[in-house]
């Protein structure tokens, strides 16, 4: 079967399509390879919730659990998840080489319980990088205040980083600075900048979910007219910040001359949660060059079926600023919204991680009698 025309059009407009899902079943069945061939998928992201879903399945991981024996559950989780990521990076190796390691990336996240511990995050990022041992891997580090210096320190070691859980423009600006400073240090440390990759995962749909609730509570016609607009406006302004910063920061000009690649915005949380909105909303409304959109399979299939794929960010900055001002006029503090979303995001990933540990312990007990 040929590549899908709709996903191809999205890719041709400058969007790298990554899949927001990974499991051993998907790898072993050949489905991941199929999505590369038929859906223009050029990368994969994972998070604790995704691994929770994968590792809760009885069967796919039993053979490895038998080989591991009565191992400590946290060590077992690390073995299982890094095996999946290593196998996926091998599947994407050809994509990585064809794109000079811009794409073909597979991400694995540090333990979310370390989100507010700089030193331990930095230490585990290095351990995961060594454990996966593939040049097209990426280590996911949350964009908490404590995560920012860990991002810089990890990049300084020549390790590729996917910065996750970004919700606000203020934090995104700090993330870009942490990235640039990390590459400045990597250069001083003698690392080849050409293959150090990074994306900034800016979360989208969750912003609408939170803001729409506040707009509904307001109840006015003005508030009703603003529903479904906050998330896309916020993301488009993030893209404006991406363009402006990398075009004007003198540190970046020097790094780029040495072969460094820009940290691309990655649109995360792009599955539509409100049935009244298009199931391609957070893809079609955020199409621009040099972005990644990581999609759950349901969204990927929707894009393949009827996605538009036409550029949709250029020329929207003034309108997006006006939307944010209108929300402020209605008494909605985007800062309060995004602060809560970050805290909730970390907490949700910790809950998922706890479930992962529980499910894997059950698996260890089951296969070892």
C-alpha positions, 0 to 999 in steps of 0.5 A: 500500500502506498503512503497515505495522501493526507499524511503525506501532505501534512509531512510535505508542509513541514510537520514530522509525524511521530506516533504517541504510543509504543508496545512490544506487540506493536513492535513484534507484529510489524505494525510500527514498520507499517506505520512508517511505510503507510502513514509517514510516521518518522518517530515515536514518543512514550510516557509513563501512561503509555508504558502503563497500558503496554505493560499491563497486558498479559503475555507480550512481556512474559518471556523476558520476565521469565529470563529476568527471574525474581528481579527487583521490580524497578530494575525489571521495568527499566529492562522491559522499557529500554528493550522496547525503546532500543528495538524501536530505535533500530526500526527507525535507524534508516529514517534517522540516517536519511534525515541526518538524525532530525527524525527517526527518534524514539523517546523514553522518560525519566522516572516521573517521581524525580520531576522535582529532583535536578540531580537525580534526573540528570543521573537517570538521564545519563543511565537511560542513554547508556542503557538504550545505547542508540544514537537516535534515542531521546531522553524525556525530561519534564520542564519543571523548574527543577528539570531545567538545569537537568536539561542543560546538564544532560545536553552538555554531555551530548545526550539528546533530550525531549523536554516534556510537559510544557504548557506556558509561553513563559516556561517554553522560553526558559526551555529554549534557553536551557537548550541553547545553554546546554549546547554551548556547554556541549560545544565546550566539552568537545561534543559533535553538535550535529547529532544532538537532537532536541524537541520541546513538547508543548501540550495542546488539547489539555489547555482547551479542556481546562479553559473551556470549563472556566468559560462554561462556568462564566456562562456569557455569550462572549465566553461561549464564543471563546471555547476551543480557541485557547489551546491553538492560540497558545501553541501558535504563540509558542511557534512565534517564540520559536521563530523569534528566538532562534532567529535573533539569539546570537548564541544560536547563530554561533552554534548553528554555524557549528552544525547544531540543529534547532530544538523543534516545537513538538505538539503533544496531547493532540488527541481531541477530547471534545467530541464537538471539535474536529478529530484533526483539530490539533494537527490541522490548525498547527501545521508549519515547517520545523514542527513535530506532531506526536499523535495517538493512533486514533488521531493519526488515523483521523488525519489519514482519513480526512486531514487537511495538512495545509500550512495554518500557523503563518499569519495567525500571531496577531489573532492569537495574541488577541485571543489570549487578551480576550481570555484575560478580559474574561478573568481567565488567568492562563498562568494559573491554568498552565501552572495547574496543568503542569502539576497535574501532568506530573502527578498523573505520570507518577500515578501511571508509574506506580501502576506500572510497578504494580503490574510488572510485580504481578507479572514477575510473580505470575511467570515465576510461580 
